[in-house]
Amino acid sequence: MIEAFLALRAGVEASPLWVQIWVNFMGVVVFWLPLVFAYKRVEARWTLLATLCAVIVMLVLVTNLGYGRHLGLGHVLFWTPLAVYLWKRKSSWNVGGSWSGKWILVLFVTITASLVIDYIDVARYLLNV
């Protein structure tokens, strides 16, 4: 598992700078900040679970197929339902009244933007483009 994580990290580090910045930004918004809010917000707990599942899929994929566009499948499988769940709960975000509400808005925008990239990447991988 450590070898897979190192292979994934090496792939990110070999990517263009904007990919490295994006991946590191997502790490903070989607992994570290949910740890801060997990005691208070169910959305944070679901985010941690979905992200853990996505990372496991990505580690399996990088182990078996190497680093490439197919890795977006982890996000597609687990962040798509998370995005739908968050959207359905948007009335409880409380963006103006709490830090956790502001985080949920940033989280939703972040995973939605990531999913656009991931769906394109997975489609391009499957179509060999």
DSSP file (Angstrom, degrees, kcal/mol; ACC not computed):
  #  RESIDUE AA STRUCTURE BP1 BP2  ACC     N-H-->O    O-->H-N    N-H-->O    O-->H-N    TCO  KAPPA ALPHA  PHI   PSI    X-CA   Y-CA   Z-CA
    1    1 A M     >        0   0    0      0, 0.0     4,-2.3     0, 0.0     5,-0.2   0.000 360.0 360.0 360.0 -37.7    0.0    0.0    0.0
    2    2 A I  H  >  +     0   0    0      1,-0.2     4,-2.6     2,-0.2     5,-0.2   0.898 360.0  53.0 -65.2 -39.0    2.9    2.4    0.8
    3    3 A E  H  > S+     0   0    0      1,-0.2     4,-2.2     2,-0.2    -1,-0.2   0.895 108.9  49.9 -62.1 -39.4    4.4    1.6   -2.7
    4    4 A A  H  > S+     0   0    0      2,-0.2     4,-2.5     1,-0.2    -2,-0.2   0.917 110.5  49.1 -65.2 -43.5    1.0    2.5   -4.3
    5    5 A F  H  X S+     0   0    0     -4,-2.3     4,-2.7     1,-0.2    -2,-0.2   0.917 111.9  48.9 -62.1 -42.6    0.8    5.8   -2.4
    6    6 A L  H  X S+     0   0    0     -4,-2.6     4,-2.5     2,-0.2    -1,-0.2   0.876 110.9  50.4 -64.9 -37.6    4.4    6.7   -3.4
    7    7 A A  H  X S+     0   0    0     -4,-2.2     4,-2.1     2,-0.2    -2,-0.2   0.906 111.8  48.0 -65.9 -41.4    3.6    5.9   -7.0
    8    8 A L  H  X S+     0   0    0     -4,-2.5     4,-2.1     2,-0.2    -2,-0.2   0.931 113.1  47.7 -63.4 -45.7    0.6    8.1   -6.9
    9    9 A R  H  X S+     0   0    0     -4,-2.7     4,-2.6     1,-0.2    -2,-0.2   0.899 110.5  51.9 -62.8 -41.5    2.5   10.9   -5.2
   10   10 A A  H  X S+     0   0    0     -4,-2.5     4,-1.5     1,-0.2    -1,-0.2   0.890 108.3  52.2 -63.3 -39.0    5.3   10.5   -7.8
   11   11 A G  H  < S+     0   0    0     -4,-2.1     4,-0.5     2,-0.2    -1,-0.2   0.911 110.6  47.1 -62.8 -42.4    2.8   10.8  -10.6
   12   12 A V  H >< S+     0   0    0     -4,-2.1     3,-1.3     1,-0.2    -2,-0.2   0.930 110.8  51.9 -63.8 -45.0    1.3   14.0   -9.1
   13   13 A E  H 3< S+     0   0    0     -4,-2.6    -1,-0.2     1,-0.3    -2,-0.2   0.761 108.9  51.0 -65.4 -24.2    4.8   15.4   -8.7
   14   14 A A  T 3< S+     0   0    0     -4,-1.5    -1,-0.3    -5,-0.2    -2,-0.2   0.526  96.1  94.3 -87.5  -6.5    5.6   14.7  -12.3
   15   15 A S  S <  S-     0   0    0     -3,-1.3     5,-0.1    -4,-0.5    -3,-0.0  -0.278  93.0 -73.6 -79.0 167.4    2.4   16.4  -13.5
   16   16 A P    >>  -     0   0    0      0, 0.0     4,-1.8     0, 0.0     3,-0.8  -0.196  49.0-106.8 -57.5 156.4    2.2   20.1  -14.6
   17   17 A L  H 3> S+     0   0    0      1,-0.3     4,-2.7     2,-0.2     5,-0.2   0.858 118.7  57.5 -56.6 -39.9    2.4   22.6  -11.8
   18   18 A W  H 3> S+     0   0    0      1,-0.2     4,-2.4     2,-0.2    -1,-0.3   0.865 106.2  50.6 -63.2 -33.7   -1.3   23.5  -11.9
   19   19 A V  H <> S+     0   0    0     -3,-0.8     4,-2.8     2,-0.2     5,-0.2   0.913 110.3  49.5 -67.6 -42.5   -2.2   19.8  -11.3
   20   20 A Q  H  X S+     0   0    0     -4,-1.8     4,-2.2     2,-0.2    -2,-0.2   0.924 113.0  46.2 -61.8 -44.9    0.2   19.7   -8.3
   21   21 A I  H  X S+     0   0    0     -4,-2.7     4,-2.6     2,-0.2    -2,-0.2   0.930 114.1  48.7 -63.2 -45.4   -1.4   22.9   -6.8
   22   22 A W  H  X S+     0   0    0     -4,-2.4     4,-2.8    -5,-0.2    -2,-0.2   0.922 111.7  48.2 -61.3 -46.7   -4.9   21.6   -7.4
   23   23 A V  H  X S+     0   0    0     -4,-2.8     4,-2.0     1,-0.2    -1,-0.2   0.906 113.6  47.1 -63.2 -42.1   -4.2   18.2   -5.8
   24   24 A N  H  X S+     0   0    0     -4,-2.2     4,-1.6    -5,-0.2    -1,-0.2   0.896 111.9  50.5 -67.7 -39.4   -2.6   19.9   -2.8
   25   25 A F  H  X S+     0   0    0     -4,-2.6     4,-2.5     1,-0.2     5,-0.2   0.934 110.7  49.7 -60.8 -46.3   -5.5   22.3   -2.5
   26   26 A M  H  X>S+     0   0    0     -4,-2.8     4,-3.4     1,-0.2     5,-0.5   0.881 104.9  58.9 -61.7 -36.7   -8.0   19.4   -2.7
   27   27 A G  I  X>S+     0   0    0     -4,-2.0     5,-2.0    -5,-0.2     4,-1.5   0.908 110.4  41.8 -58.2 -41.9   -6.0   17.6    0.0
   28   28 A V  I  <>S+     0   0    0     -4,-1.6     5,-2.7     3,-0.2    -2,-0.2   0.957 121.9  38.9 -69.5 -50.4   -6.6   20.5    2.4
   29   29 A V  I  <5S+     0   0    0     -4,-2.5    -2,-0.2     1,-0.2    -3,-0.2   0.878 127.2  32.7 -69.2 -39.2  -10.2   21.1    1.6
   30   30 A V  I  <5S+     0   0    0     -4,-3.4    -3,-0.2    -5,-0.2    -1,-0.2   0.671 133.2  19.8 -98.8 -18.6  -11.3   17.5    1.2
   31   31 A F  I  X<S+     0   0    0     -4,-1.5     4,-0.9    -5,-0.5    -3,-0.2   0.779 124.8  36.8-115.6 -53.7   -9.2   15.7    3.7
   32   32 A W  I >><S+     0   0    0     -5,-2.0     4,-1.0     1,-0.2     3,-0.6   0.936 115.5  49.3 -73.8 -46.3   -7.7   17.9    6.4
   33   33 A L  H 3><S+     0   0    0     -5,-2.7     4,-1.9     1,-0.2     3,-0.4   0.864 104.3  59.2 -64.9 -35.5  -10.6   20.4    7.0
   34   34 A P  H 3> S+     0   0    0      0, 0.0     4,-1.4     0, 0.0    -1,-0.2   0.861 100.2  58.5 -59.6 -31.1  -13.2   17.6    7.3
   35   35 A L  H << S+     0   0    0     -4,-0.9     4,-0.3    -3,-0.6    -2,-0.2   0.884 105.8  49.2 -62.0 -36.5  -11.1   16.3   10.2
   36   36 A V  H  < S+     0   0    0     -4,-1.0     3,-0.3    -3,-0.4    -1,-0.2   0.892 120.6  34.7 -67.5 -40.3  -11.6   19.7   11.9
   37   37 A F  H >X S+     0   0    0     -4,-1.9     4,-2.9     1,-0.2     3,-1.4   0.467  89.0  97.5 -96.3  -2.3  -15.3   19.7   11.3
   38   38 A A  T 3< S+     0   0    0     -4,-1.4     7,-0.2     1,-0.3    -1,-0.2   0.795  79.2  57.2 -62.2 -30.3  -16.1   16.0   11.7
   39   39 A Y  T 34 S+     0   0    0     -4,-0.3    -1,-0.3    -3,-0.3    -2,-0.1   0.780 121.4  27.1 -69.2 -24.4  -17.1   16.3   15.3
   40   40 A K  T <4 S+     0   0    0     -3,-1.4     2,-0.5     1,-0.2    -2,-0.2   0.754 114.9  55.9-109.1 -32.9  -19.8   18.8   14.4
   41   41 A R    >X  -     0   0    0     -4,-2.9     4,-1.3    -7,-0.2     3,-0.5  -0.915  53.1-158.2-119.2 124.5  -20.9   18.2   10.8
   42   42 A V  H 3> S+     0   0    0     -2,-0.5     4,-2.4     1,-0.2     5,-0.2   0.821  97.0  64.4 -63.4 -30.8  -22.2   14.9    9.3
   43   43 A E  H 3> S+     0   0    0      1,-0.2     4,-2.2     2,-0.2    -1,-0.2   0.871  99.6  52.4 -60.7 -36.4  -21.2   16.2    5.9
   44   44 A A  H <> S+     0   0    0     -3,-0.5     4,-2.4    -7,-0.3    -1,-0.2   0.894 108.4  49.8 -67.3 -39.1  -17.5   16.2    7.1
   45   45 A R  H  X S+     0   0    0     -4,-1.3     4,-2.1     2,-0.2    -2,-0.2   0.915 112.3  46.9 -67.0 -41.5  -17.8   12.5    8.2
   46   46 A W  H  X S+     0   0    0     -4,-2.4     4,-2.8     2,-0.2     5,-0.2   0.872 110.6  54.1 -65.8 -35.8  -19.4   11.5    4.8
   47   47 A T  H  X S+     0   0    0     -4,-2.2     4,-2.6    -5,-0.2     5,-0.2   0.922 108.1  48.8 -63.3 -44.5  -16.6   13.5    3.0
   48   48 A L  H  X S+     0   0    0     -4,-2.4     4,-2.5     2,-0.2    -2,-0.2   0.919 113.5  46.7 -61.5 -43.5  -13.9   11.6    4.9
   49   49 A L  H  X S+     0   0    0     -4,-2.1     4,-2.4     2,-0.2    -2,-0.2   0.943 114.2  46.4 -64.8 -47.8  -15.6    8.2    4.1
   50   50 A A  H  X S+     0   0    0     -4,-2.8     4,-2.4     1,-0.2    -2,-0.2   0.896 114.5  48.3 -62.1 -40.1  -16.1    9.0    0.4
   51   51 A T  H  X S+     0   0    0     -4,-2.6     4,-2.6    -5,-0.2    -1,-0.2   0.903 109.9  51.4 -69.0 -40.9  -12.5   10.4    0.1
   52   52 A L  H  X S+     0   0    0     -4,-2.5     4,-2.2    -5,-0.2    -2,-0.2   0.932 112.1  47.0 -59.9 -45.5  -11.0    7.3    1.8
   53   53 A C  H  X S+     0   0    0     -4,-2.4     4,-2.2     1,-0.2    -2,-0.2   0.909 112.1  50.5 -62.9 -42.0  -12.9    5.0   -0.5
   54   54 A A  H  X S+     0   0    0     -4,-2.4     4,-2.4     1,-0.2    -2,-0.2   0.913 110.3  49.4 -62.4 -42.8  -11.8    7.1   -3.6
   55   55 A V  H  X S+     0   0    0     -4,-2.6     4,-2.6     2,-0.2    -1,-0.2   0.895 108.6  53.0 -65.5 -39.7   -8.2    7.0   -2.5
   56   56 A I  H  X S+     0   0    0     -4,-2.2     4,-2.2     2,-0.2    -1,-0.2   0.935 110.6  47.3 -60.9 -45.6   -8.3    3.2   -2.0
   57   57 A V  H  X S+     0   0    0     -4,-2.2     4,-2.5     1,-0.2    -2,-0.2   0.918 112.4  50.1 -60.5 -43.2   -9.7    2.8   -5.5
   58   58 A M  H  X S+     0   0    0     -4,-2.4     4,-2.8     1,-0.2    -2,-0.2   0.886 109.4  50.7 -64.3 -38.7   -7.0    5.1   -6.8
   59   59 A L  H  X S+     0   0    0     -4,-2.6     4,-1.8     2,-0.2    -1,-0.2   0.889 111.1  48.3 -66.6 -38.7   -4.3    3.2   -5.0
   60   60 A V  H  X S+     0   0    0     -4,-2.2     4,-2.0    -5,-0.2    -2,-0.2   0.921 113.9  47.7 -64.9 -43.1   -5.5   -0.1   -6.5
   61   61 A L  H  X>S+     0   0    0     -4,-2.5     4,-3.4     1,-0.2     5,-0.6   0.923 111.3  48.6 -65.2 -44.5   -5.6    1.4  -10.0
   62   62 A V  H  X5S+     0   0    0     -4,-2.8     4,-1.1     1,-0.2    -1,-0.2   0.856 111.5  51.7 -66.7 -32.0   -2.2    3.0   -9.7
   63   63 A T  H  <5S+     0   0    0     -4,-1.8    -1,-0.2    -5,-0.2    -2,-0.2   0.903 121.8  30.7 -66.8 -41.3   -0.8   -0.4   -8.5
   64   64 A N  H  <5S+     0   0    0     -4,-2.0    -2,-0.2    -5,-0.1    -3,-0.2   0.781 137.7  18.0 -91.2 -29.6   -2.4   -2.3  -11.4
   65   65 A L  H  <5S-     0   0    0     -4,-3.4    -3,-0.2     1,-0.3    -2,-0.1   0.466  98.0-125.9-124.1  -4.9   -2.4    0.2  -14.3
   66   66 A G     << -     0   0    0     -4,-1.1     2,-0.4    -5,-0.6    -1,-0.3  -0.317  52.6 -33.7  84.8-174.0    0.1    2.9  -13.3
   67   67 A Y  S    S+     0   0    0     -5,-0.1     2,-0.3    -2,-0.1   -59,-0.0  -0.700  86.5 104.8 -86.6 130.4   -0.5    6.7  -13.1
   68   68 A G  S >  S-     0   0    0     -2,-0.4     3,-1.7     1,-0.0     4,-0.2  -0.982  80.6 -56.7-179.3-171.1   -3.0    8.1  -15.6
   69   69 A R  G >  S+     0   0    0     -2,-0.3     3,-1.6     1,-0.3     4,-0.2   0.739 114.2  73.9 -62.1 -25.3   -6.4    9.5  -16.5
   70   70 A H  G >  S+     0   0    0      1,-0.3     3,-1.8     2,-0.2    -1,-0.3   0.685  76.8  79.2 -64.0 -18.1   -8.1    6.3  -15.2
   71   71 A L  G X> S+     0   0    0     -3,-1.7     3,-1.4     1,-0.3     4,-0.5   0.738  75.3  74.5 -65.7 -21.7   -7.4    7.4  -11.6
   72   72 A G  H <> S+     0   0    0     -3,-1.6     4,-2.6     1,-0.3     3,-0.3   0.678  75.3  82.3 -62.0 -16.4  -10.3    9.9  -11.8
   73   73 A L  H <> S+     0   0    0     -3,-1.8     4,-2.7     1,-0.2    -1,-0.3   0.855  82.7  59.9 -59.0 -35.5  -12.6    6.8  -11.5
   74   74 A G  H <> S+     0   0    0     -3,-1.4     4,-1.6    -4,-0.2     5,-0.3   0.927 110.1  41.2 -58.1 -45.3  -12.1    6.9   -7.7
   75   75 A H  H  X>S+     0   0    0     -4,-0.5     4,-3.1    -3,-0.3     5,-0.9   0.919 112.9  54.1 -68.3 -43.5  -13.6   10.4   -7.5
   76   76 A V  H  X5S+     0   0    0     -4,-2.6     4,-0.7     1,-0.2    -2,-0.2   0.921 111.6  45.1 -56.6 -45.4  -16.3    9.6  -10.0
   77   77 A L  H  <5S+     0   0    0     -4,-2.7    -1,-0.2    -5,-0.2    -2,-0.2   0.861 129.5  20.3 -68.8 -37.1  -17.5    6.6   -8.0
   78   78 A F  H  X5S+     0   0    0     -4,-1.6     4,-1.0    -5,-0.2    -2,-0.2   0.736 121.7  50.4-111.1 -26.9  -17.5    8.2   -4.6
   79   79 A W  H  X5S+     0   0    0     -4,-3.1     4,-2.9    -5,-0.3     5,-0.2   0.747  99.7  65.9 -85.7 -22.4  -17.6   12.0   -5.0
   80   80 A T  H  X<S+     0   0    0     -5,-0.9     4,-2.1    -4,-0.7     5,-0.2   0.971 107.1  40.3 -61.7 -51.8  -20.5   12.0   -7.4
   81   81 A P  H  > S+     0   0    0      0, 0.0     4,-2.6     0, 0.0    -1,-0.2   0.873 114.8  54.7 -63.9 -32.5  -22.9   10.6   -4.7
   82   82 A L  H  X S+     0   0    0     -4,-1.0     4,-2.9     2,-0.2    -2,-0.2   0.924 107.3  49.4 -63.8 -43.3  -21.2   13.0   -2.2
   83   83 A A  H  X S+     0   0    0     -4,-2.9     4,-2.5     2,-0.2    -1,-0.2   0.911 112.1  48.1 -62.5 -42.0  -21.8   16.0   -4.4
   84   84 A V  H  X S+     0   0    0     -4,-2.1     4,-2.3     2,-0.2    -2,-0.2   0.932 112.5  49.3 -63.1 -45.2  -25.5   15.0   -4.7
   85   85 A Y  H  X S+     0   0    0     -4,-2.6     4,-1.1     1,-0.2    -2,-0.2   0.930 112.2  47.4 -59.5 -47.8  -25.8   14.5   -1.0
   86   86 A L  H >< S+     0   0    0     -4,-2.9     3,-0.6     1,-0.2    -1,-0.2   0.916 110.9  51.8 -61.6 -42.9  -24.2   17.9   -0.2
   87   87 A W  H >< S+     0   0    0     -4,-2.5     3,-1.6     1,-0.3    -1,-0.2   0.902 106.8  52.8 -61.8 -41.4  -26.4   19.6   -2.8
   88   88 A K  H 3< S+     0   0    0     -4,-2.3     3,-0.3     1,-0.3    -1,-0.3   0.758 112.2  46.9 -65.8 -22.9  -29.6   18.1   -1.2
   89   89 A R  T X< S+     0   0    0     -4,-1.1     3,-2.5    -3,-0.6     4,-0.3   0.229  75.7 115.5-100.1  12.6  -28.4   19.4    2.2
   90   90 A K  G X   +     0   0    0     -3,-1.6     3,-1.3     1,-0.3     4,-0.4   0.772  66.6  65.2 -59.1 -26.6  -27.6   22.9    0.9
   91   91 A S  G 3  S+     0   0    0     -3,-0.3    -1,-0.3     1,-0.2     3,-0.2   0.700 103.1  49.0 -68.8 -16.2  -30.3   24.5    3.1
   92   92 A S  G <  S+     0   0    0     -3,-2.5    -1,-0.2     1,-0.1    -2,-0.2   0.377  82.3  95.5-101.2   3.6  -28.4   23.4    6.2
   93   93 A W    <   -     0   0    0     -3,-1.3    11,-0.2    -4,-0.3    -1,-0.1   0.890  65.3-160.4 -63.6 -40.1  -25.0   24.7    5.1
   94   94 A N    >>  +     0   0    0     -4,-0.4     4,-1.1    -3,-0.2     3,-0.8   0.950  17.6 174.4  58.0  52.3  -25.3   28.0    7.0
   95   95 A V  T 34 S+     0   0    0      6,-0.3     3,-0.3     1,-0.3     7,-0.2   0.871  73.6  45.6 -59.9 -40.9  -22.6   29.7    4.9
   96   96 A G  T 34 S+     0   0    0      1,-0.2    -1,-0.3     5,-0.1    -2,-0.1   0.675 116.9  44.2 -77.7 -16.1  -23.1   33.1    6.4
   97   97 A G  T <4 S+     0   0    0     -3,-0.8     2,-0.3     1,-0.1    -1,-0.2   0.484 111.0  31.5-113.4  -1.6  -23.2   31.9   10.0
   98   98 A S     X  -     0   0    0     -4,-1.1     4,-1.7    -3,-0.3    -1,-0.1  -0.999  61.6-128.6-154.9 153.3  -20.4   29.4   10.5
   99   99 A W  H  > S+     0   0    0     -2,-0.3     4,-2.5     1,-0.2     5,-0.1   0.872 113.0  55.3 -66.1 -37.6  -16.9   28.4    9.4
  100  100 A S  H  > S+     0   0    0      1,-0.2     4,-2.3     2,-0.2    -1,-0.2   0.868 105.7  52.3 -65.7 -33.9  -18.1   24.9    8.7
  101  101 A G  H  > S+     0   0    0     -7,-0.4     4,-1.8     2,-0.2    -6,-0.3   0.898 109.5  48.4 -66.0 -40.5  -20.8   26.2    6.4
  102  102 A K  H  X S+     0   0    0     -4,-1.7     4,-2.3    -8,-0.3    -2,-0.2   0.909 110.6  52.1 -64.2 -41.4  -18.2   28.2    4.5
  103  103 A W  H  X S+     0   0    0     -4,-2.5     4,-3.4     1,-0.2    -2,-0.2   0.915 106.1  53.7 -61.2 -42.8  -16.1   25.1    4.3
  104  104 A I  H  X S+     0   0    0     -4,-2.3     4,-2.9     1,-0.2    -1,-0.2   0.901 108.5  49.9 -61.2 -40.0  -19.0   23.0    2.9
  105  105 A L  H  X S+     0   0    0     -4,-1.8     4,-2.4     2,-0.2    -1,-0.2   0.944 113.8  44.5 -62.0 -47.3  -19.5   25.6    0.1
  106  106 A V  H  X S+     0   0    0     -4,-2.3     4,-2.6     1,-0.2    -2,-0.2   0.906 113.8  51.9 -63.3 -41.2  -15.8   25.5   -0.8
  107  107 A L  H  X S+     0   0    0     -4,-3.4     4,-3.0     2,-0.2     5,-0.3   0.941 109.7  48.4 -58.3 -49.3  -15.9   21.7   -0.5
  108  108 A F  H  X S+     0   0    0     -4,-2.9     4,-2.1     1,-0.2    -2,-0.2   0.922 114.0  45.4 -60.8 -45.6  -18.9   21.5   -2.9
  109  109 A V  H  X S+     0   0    0     -4,-2.4     4,-2.4    -5,-0.2    -1,-0.2   0.907 114.3  50.5 -63.8 -41.3  -17.3   23.8   -5.4
  110  110 A T  H  X S+     0   0    0     -4,-2.6     4,-2.5    -5,-0.2    -2,-0.2   0.941 113.4  41.9 -64.0 -49.6  -14.0   21.9   -5.2
  111  111 A I  H  X S+     0   0    0     -4,-3.0     4,-2.5     2,-0.2    -1,-0.2   0.842 113.9  53.6 -71.8 -29.1  -15.4   18.4   -5.7
  112  112 A T  H  X S+     0   0    0     -4,-2.1     4,-1.8    -5,-0.3    -1,-0.2   0.935 111.3  45.3 -66.5 -45.0  -17.7   19.6   -8.4
  113  113 A A  H  X S+     0   0    0     -4,-2.4     4,-1.8     1,-0.2    -2,-0.2   0.919 113.8  50.2 -62.6 -42.7  -14.8   21.2  -10.3
  114  114 A S  H  X S+     0   0    0     -4,-2.5     4,-3.2     1,-0.2    -2,-0.2   0.908 107.2  54.3 -61.4 -41.6  -12.7   18.0   -9.7
  115  115 A L  H  X S+     0   0    0     -4,-2.5     4,-3.1     2,-0.2     5,-0.3   0.863 103.6  55.2 -63.7 -35.4  -15.6   15.9  -11.0
  116  116 A V  H  X S+     0   0    0     -4,-1.8     4,-1.8     2,-0.2    -1,-0.2   0.955 113.5  41.8 -59.4 -48.4  -15.7   17.8  -14.2
  117  117 A I  H  X S+     0   0    0     -4,-1.8     4,-2.8     1,-0.2    -2,-0.2   0.920 115.7  50.4 -63.0 -44.3  -12.0   17.1  -14.8
  118  118 A D  H  X S+     0   0    0     -4,-3.2     4,-3.0     2,-0.2     5,-0.3   0.901 108.6  50.1 -65.3 -42.6  -12.4   13.5  -13.6
  119  119 A Y  H  X S+     0   0    0     -4,-3.1     4,-2.3     2,-0.2    -1,-0.2   0.914 113.5  46.9 -62.5 -40.9  -15.3   12.7  -15.9
  120  120 A I  H  X S+     0   0    0     -4,-1.8     4,-2.7    -5,-0.3    -2,-0.2   0.936 113.8  48.2 -64.4 -46.1  -13.4   14.1  -18.8
  121  121 A D  H  X S+     0   0    0     -4,-2.8     4,-2.4     2,-0.2    -2,-0.2   0.926 113.2  46.3 -61.4 -45.9  -10.3   12.2  -17.9
  122  122 A V  H  X S+     0   0    0     -4,-3.0     4,-2.8     2,-0.2     5,-0.2   0.911 113.4  49.5 -65.1 -41.5  -12.1    8.9  -17.4
  123  123 A A  H  X S+     0   0    0     -4,-2.3     4,-2.2    -5,-0.3    -1,-0.2   0.928 111.8  48.5 -62.3 -44.1  -14.0    9.3  -20.7
  124  124 A R  H  <>S+     0   0    0     -4,-2.7     5,-2.9     2,-0.2     4,-0.4   0.887 112.0  50.2 -63.3 -38.4  -10.7   10.1  -22.5
  125  125 A Y  H ><5S+     0   0    0     -4,-2.4     3,-1.0     3,-0.2    -2,-0.2   0.944 112.2  46.2 -63.4 -47.8   -9.1    7.0  -20.9
  126  126 A L  H 3<5S+     0   0    0     -4,-2.8    -2,-0.2     1,-0.3    -1,-0.2   0.832 116.8  44.4 -66.0 -31.9  -11.9    4.7  -21.9
  127  127 A L  T 3<5S-     0   0    0     -4,-2.2    -1,-0.3    -5,-0.2    -2,-0.2   0.428 109.3-124.7 -89.8   0.2  -12.0    6.2  -25.4
  128  128 A N  T < 5       0   0    0     -3,-1.0    -3,-0.2    -4,-0.4    -4,-0.1   0.872 360.0 360.0  57.1  41.1   -8.2    6.0  -25.7
  129  129 A V      <       0   0    0     -5,-2.9    -4,-0.2    -6,-0.2    -5,-0.1   0.409 360.0 360.0 -97.9 360.0   -8.0    9.7  -26.5
